[in-house]
Amino acid sequence: MSTFFKKHWLILVLIVVGFLLYANSFGNRMFWDDDDNILKNQYIKDWQYFPRYFSENLIAGAGLMSNYWRPLLLTVFSLEWKLWGSWPPGYHLVNTFFHTANALLLFFVLFRFFQNRRLAFLTALVFLIHPLQTEAVTYVSGLADPLSVFFILLGLLFYLKFEQSGAPPWENKWFWLSLLSSALALLAKETAIVLPVLIFLAGFSSQKPEERIGERLKASAKKFWPFLALALIYFLLRATTLNFVNTFNLYNETNVFTANFLVRLLTFFRVLVIYFSLLFWPQNLHMERSVVLANSWSSPDVVLGAFLFFGLLALAFFSLLSRPRAILGFGLIWFFIGLAPTSNLLIPVSGLLYEHWLYLPLAGIFLILIWLGFWVSGKYPFSRNFLLILLAIFLAFLARQTFVRNREWRDPITFYNQTLKYAPGSYRVINNLGMAYADKGDPLRAEKTYQLAIQLDPKNPVAWHNLANAYRDTGRADLAIEDFKKAISLDPQFFFSYNALVSLYLEKKDYGQARQVLESYLQYSPAQVETLVLLSRISFEDKDYAAALGYLRRAHDLNPQNALIEGSIADLEKLIESKP
């Protein structure tokens, strides 16, 4: 046992630290996107829907549409649902498992590449405990990041094993396993499309430094093209068959940001400065960050961001030409490649800045800093104790911040109120806070919160719908009906308000109004047969048998093979004939 510990103690430390640090998140509740991704997602609750994971969007099982196609993530959620249903600790345990596994894989990748155990361990440790990671680990729906990075790192590890084997690609199991891992990473999250570039970086950096640059590039490209081909196939599928909602331009409307590359570039420089500040001083972490768009060079942070971007990229490319400084180039390229899919430079995506977008990139920056620390302590031995103390303080600070951040995610009311300290004008957070109050059984506080959300965005049907629910829950049916209708007027396809309005009319036995609402909804209904059958039942309850029969016949025209509808038509015809 002691021999095993001596040989593997660094691995054991990473495992223990990972689970201890995130243990206080295991009791946290599930909320926000957890509702649509898991709790209300019917597809993950029955394996009969498994084929749809590969043909429909992420939240189709909740009756919603999104830009995301993540069949592997749905598969993991489905397995979890089979294991523990809606029990939150199970989901938090899985997130922590993948995050800790990623720290181990990062350790293995860096050690195999640089042959420096201490460098690999400390980089993996910072990756493991940095509080920016909580947005991907403590948040159950954040699993897409740890899951995709798991296969990215696994693919890199297999590729390095292949490179060091010296065998031809198509005859080497490690090459095939790396290619398989790449495919699985893409099935987990879209940002894994950067893996081929990381593979190329690993291959290029593995070449002998005395070889000419052209030869190193050529040798790397020969092994790199299958990964590039895989990424291109994925890209084409997302552009065609799997293009759900304007996949590539994730902004659904044209504005100054989406239409003007210079604005996106200058804004990215501003965001880059914020990212670096969060890496080194992760205080006041929160979701829903707002960034003012930059349209000129007049702001100091834009100039600083440009200096960082161009300066670090130049440093990276020059350093890659020399093996002794390869760590510097490797780390910087890792950072910028990891950030590329969400930079808004190539494609405008659905946000400007999220902490979890640094989940993979941050390892590159801390790889460099730790390497510099070793370099300084080696060149100036008197600085060693100071650097060790500084590192210990920084690690303790990171661990404390992660522990605190886990607590802020413990329940929706705590989380949303904490977020509103930094984003008081966020419609989405305020609306979600109202829903949290409603779930807690506090409809009056929910009502006030929804009214505030409506003031911020009066044209959004969701808050009107939620306010109507609050009125209904407090016995004010007339006000509820008014606001359900308001939500429908803002979005004629908002089926949630149709359903609620029909239910309310049925409770009042106002069958005529219920039919009128469903008739309006029928043209938008994705399940017209079921809607017509429901109209028939309501008409039957209203004793309007002729109308009930008419709805059934229309349903039969749409689905002539449905034996139940045929039988109901026959029964209803007999009933009508028997009437005087």
N, C-alpha and C positions, 0 to 999 in steps of 0.2 A: 504493500500500500504506500509506504514512504517513497519507494522508487518511482511509482506511478505519479505521486504528487510532485516529486522533484522534476520529473520530465514534463508534466502537463500543468504545472501550477498556474501559469499565465492564463491558460484556457479556463481553468476552474475559477480563477479570479473574475474573468469576464462574465462567466455564467452567473456566479453568485451576485456580483454587483448589479447585473442587469435585472435579475428577478427581485432583489432586495429594493432597488431604487424605484421600481414600478409597482411594488406590492401595494402601496397605498392607493393605486388606481383600480384595484380589482373590485372594490365595492362601488365604483362609479356607475351611474345610470347610463342608459342609452338614450340619445336624443339627437335632434337636428337631422342630418341626412340618414342617421340610423333608422329612422321611421320608414323612409322610402326604400333604402337599400336592403333592409332586413325585416323589420317588424311588420310592414305592410306589403312586403314583396311576396306575392303568392307563388312566384316561380321557384323560389328557393325552398319552399315547403313541400314540394312534391316532385319526385324525379321524372314524372311524365313530361315536365316542362324543360328537361335538360337540353334537348336539341335547340330550344329557343335561346339558350344562353349564347349560341353562336350566330344567331340570325337577327336578334333584336337588341335594343339598347339596354343599358344597365338597369334602369328602373321601369322597364315595360311591365314587369310583374306587379307594380303598384299602380298600373294604369296611367303612367306618365311617360313623357318623352325627354330624352337628354342627348347630349353629344357623345356620350361615352359608351364604348363597347369593350367590356372586360369580362369575358366568359370564365376565365380562371378565377377571378375574384368571386363571381357568383357561385362557382363550384365550391370554393372554400366556405363561403357563407352557408351554402346548402348543407355541407358536411357538419358545420357547427350547429345549424338548426336541428339536425337529426340527433346530435349529441346532447344539447342542452336547451333547445328551444329558445325562449327569450331571456334566459338566465345570464345577466351581464358579466359576472366573473369569468365565465368560460370564454367569452369573446376577448376580454382584456388579457386573459392568459395567452391566447393564441397570438395576439398582437405583440405581447412581450416576448413570446417565443421567437417569432420571426425577427424582431429587432435585435435580440441577443444573438440569434444565429447569424445575422448580418455582421455584427461586430466580430464574431469568430471568423466568418468568411473573409472579411476585410483584413483581419490579422494574417490569415493564411495567404491571401493574395499578395499583400505587401511583403511578407517575409520571403515568399518564394521569388518575388521579383527583385527585392533589394538585399536579401540575405542579412537583414539586421533585425534581430528579434525585439530589441528594446524599442526601436523606431516603430515597428509594426504594432507592438502591444500598446504603446502610448497613443498612437493615432486611433486605434480601434477603441481604446478606453474613452477618449474624448468624443468620438462618434457615438458611443453608447450612452454617455451621461449628459450630453449637451441638451439643455432645455428646449432648443428649437425643435428637437425631435418629437416632443410631446404631441404636437399637432398631427403627427402621423402615427403615433403609438398609443397615446392615452385616449384619443378619439377613435372609437371602434371603426367608423367608416374610413378612417385614414389608412386602413390596412393595405390599400392599393400600393402605397409607396413602399412599405417594408416587403410586401410580397414581390413586387417587380424587381426591387433591388436585390432581393434574395437570389433570383435567377440571373440577374446581371452579374453579380459577384461570382455566382457559381459558374456562369459561362466564362468569365475571365480566368477563374482558377483552372478550369478544364483546358482553356486555351493555352495558358502558361505551361501546363503539364505537357500539352501537345508540342509546343515550341521546344521544350527542353528534351523531348524524346528524340527529336531529329528525324522522325518517320514521315513519309509522305502523307498529306492530309487525308485522302480518301481511304487510306489503309489504317488509320489511327483512331482508336475508340475515343480518345480524349477530344479529338476534333469533332466527331459526331455528337458527343455529349455536350460540347460547347455550343454547337449549332442548335441542338434540341433546347438547351437552356435559353438561348436567345429567343426562340419561338415562344416558349412559356412566359418569358418576361414580357413580350408584346401582348400576350393574352391577358396579362395582369393589369397593365397600364400603358397608355400611349407614349409616355415619356421614355420608355425603354427603347425607343427607336434610335437613341444615341449609342446603344451598345456596339454597333459595328464600328463607330469612330473610336470607342474605347479599345476595342479589339485591335484596330489598326495602330493606335497609340502604343499598346502593349507590344505588338509585333515589331513596330519600328524601333522602340526603345530597347528591345531585346537583341537587336542586331549588333554586330561588333563595331565599336566606334571608329576603328581604323578604316572601315569600308567607306567608299564614297557615298554621298547622300543619295545619288541616283540609284545606286545598287541597293541601298537599304530600303528606299521607297519601292523599288521594283519587287524585291523579295517579300516585303510586307503585303503588297497588293495582290500577289499571286495567291496568298492564303486568305486574304480579306474579302475577296469578291463574293463568296457564297453568303457571307453575312450581309453584305450590301444588297445582294439579290433578294434575300429574305425580307429585308427592310423595305425594299421597293415593292415587293408583292403585297406586303401589309399596307403600304401607302396607297397602292392602286385599289385594294379592296375597300379601304376607308373612303376613298374618293368616289366609289361607284356603289357596289352592293351594300356596303355598310355605312353609307353616308346618310345618317339619320336626320340631323338638323344642322345643315350647313357646317359639316364637320371641320373643315380647315379654317374658315373664317368664323371663329366662335362668337364674334360679335354679330348679332343679327341685324344690325343697322349700320349705315355708313355715318361716320362722324369724323371730326378732325383727327382723332387718334387713329382710327382704322385707315383713313384715306391718305394720311401724311406720314411717310417713313421718317422724316426728320423729327417730327414730334415724338414718334415712338423711340427713336434713337436717343434723343435728349432726355426723355423721361426714363429710359433704361439707365442712363448715366446717374440720374438722381436716385433711382431704386438701388443701383449698385452700391452707392454710399451707405444707404440704409442697411443693406445686407451685411456689409462689412462691420457696421456698428453693432448689429445684432449678433454677429459671430463672436465678437470680443467682449461685448457688454450686453448680454441678453436680459435686459430689464424691461418691465412693462409689456410683457408678451401678450398678444391678443389677436383675435380674428378680426376680420372686417377692417383692415387697414386702408386708409384713404391716402392717395398720393396725388398732389397737384400736378397736372400735366405741364411739361416744360416745352415752350415754343421758341426759346432763344438761349443764347449763351450768357445771359446777364446774371444768372444765379451762380454763386460760388460752388454749391454742391454739384451742379451740372458740370462745371469745369473740373472739379476734383474727380468726379466719376469718369469723365473722359480721360483724364490723366491716368487713373487706375486701369481703365480698360485697355487703352493702347499701350501704356507702359508695361503692364503685366503680360500682355500678349506678346509684345516684342521680346521681353525677357524670357518668356517661355520658349519661343521658337529658337532663340539664340542658344539657350541652355541645352536644348535637346540635341544640338550638334556635338556636344561634348559629354561623354559618359560620366566623368566625375561629377558633373552638375545635373545629371539626368533627373534627380529627385525634384529639383526646382521646376524644370519644364514639365515633368510628368504631373506634379501636383496642380500647377496652374492650368494646364490643358484639361485635366480632370474637372476642375472647378467650372471652367467656362463651358465645356461640353455638357456637363450635367445641368447647367443653367440654361442652355440654349433653347430647349423646347418651350420654356415659359418666359423667355426674355421679351417676347412680343416683337422681336426684330424680323423674324422670318414670317410668322403668322400671328395676327392679333388674337390673343386668347382671352379667356373669360375673367381676367383680373390683371392687376398690375403687380401685386406683391402678396405672397403668402409665405408664412414661415416654413411650411412643410415642403416648399419648393427647394429648400436647401438641404433636404434629407440626404441626398447623395453627394451634392457638390461640396458640402462643408469638409468632408474627409480630405479633399485635395489641399485646402488651405492649411489645415492643422498638420498634415503630413509635412508641409514645408516648414512650418514654425518649429515643430519638434526636431526636424533635421537641423535647422539653424541653431537650435539650442544645443544639440550635440556638437555641432561644428564650433560654436563659440566656447563651450566648456572644454573642448579638446585643445583649442588654440590658446585659450586663456584659463588655465586650471583654477586660478583663484576665484573665478566666477561660478564654479560648479555648485557650491552650497547655496549661493544666492538664487541661481536658476532653479534648483530643486525646491527651495522654499516657495519661490514664485509659482512654480508648477503645482505644488501641493495646494496652495491657496486658491489658484484658479480652478483646479479640479473640485475642491470643496465648494467653491462658489457655484459651479455648474451643477453639482449634485443637489445643493440646497434649492436652487432655482427650479430644477426638475421636480423635486419633491413638492414644492409650493404650487407649481403649475398643475401637477396631478390633482391637487386639492381643488383648484379652481374649476376643474372639469367634473367635479363630483356629481352635480345635478344641474338640470337646465336653468333653474332660477338663479343659482349662484353664478353659473357661467355667463348667462346673458347680461346679468347686472354688472359683472366684472368687465365684460366687453363694452358695455355702454359708457363706462368711464372714459374710454378712449374713442368711441365711435357713437356719440350721443345722437347723431342724425341718421343712423342706419335703420331704414325701414324694415329690412329683413330681420334684424336682431330684435327690434321692438315687437314686431308681429309674432316672432317665435316666443318671446317672453310672455306675451298675452296667451298663447297656446299653452305654455307651461303653467301659468296661473289657472287656466281652465282645467287642465289635467289634474291639478292639485285640488280642485273643487272650490275655487275662489272666483266665481263668474263676475262679480262686481269689479274686482281688480283687473280681471281679464278685459272687461268692457272698457275701462278707462285706458288700458294699454292699447287696445285696438283703435280707439278713437285717436290716440296720438299717432299711430301708424298711418291712419287715413289722412291726417293733416299733412304728413310728410309725402304721401303718394296717393292722392285721392282717386287716381285712375287705375289703381291696382285692385282687381276683384277679390283677392284673397282676404285682405283685412275686412272688407265689407261682408264677405261670407262668414268670417270668424266672429265678427260683431253680431251678425244675425244669430249665430249659434248661442252666443252669450245671452241675447234677448230671449231666445227660445228656452234656455236652461233656467231663466228666472221668470218664466211664465208670461212673457210679453210677446205673444204670438204675432200680433199685428205688426209690431216693429220688426220682428224677425222676417216676416213675409216681405215687408218693404225693402229690407236690406238684401235679402236673397235675390229679389228682382233687380236691385241695383247692381249686384255682382254680375248677374246674367246680362244686363244691358251693357256692362263694360266689356264682357267677353261672352258672346253668345254660345261659345263652345265649352264654357266652364261647367262641366257635368256635375261637380260636387254640389253646386247650388241648386241645380235641377233636382237632384236626388233628395236633397234636404227639403226643398219646397214641396215636392210630391208627398214626402212622408208627413209633412206638417198638414197638408190638406187632407190626407187620408185619416190622420188622427181626428180632424174636425168633421170627418165624413163628408167633405165637400168634394164629391167625386168629379163633378163637372170641371172645377178648377184644376184638379189633379190631372185629368185628361188633357186639358188645355196646355198645361206645362209640358207634359210628355209629348204632345203633338209638336210643340215648338222644338223640342229636343231631338225629335226623330231624325231630322235631316242631318244632324251632327253625330248621331249615335254610331259607334263602331260595331255595335251588336244590335242591328235593327230587328232581327228576329225576336230576340229576347225582349226588346222594348215593345214590340207589337203584341207579344204574348201578355206582357204586363198591362198594356192598354186594354186588352181583352178582359183580363181579370177584373180590372177596375170597372169597366162597363158592365160586366156581369153583376158585380156588387151593387151597381147603380140600377140594376134590373133593365138595362138597355141591351137586350139580348141581340138585337139586330146589329148594333154597333160592335158588340163583342164578336159576333160571327164575322163581320167584315174585317176586323183586325186579324183574326185567325187566318182568314183566307189570304190576306196580304202576306202574313208570315209564311204560309204554305207556299205561296208563289216564290218566295225567296229561298225556301228550303223544302222542296217537294219530297225529300226522302225522310222527313221527320215523322215517324209513326205516331208519336205522342200528339203532335198537332193534328194529324189526320183523325185520330180518335176523338180529340176534343171537338173538332168540327162536326163529326158525325153525331156526337152526343148533344151538341148544341142545336143542330138541325132538328133532332128528334124532340128536344125540349120546346123549340119554337112551334113545331107542327102540333104538339099536344096542347098548346095554349089556344083558348077559344078566340 
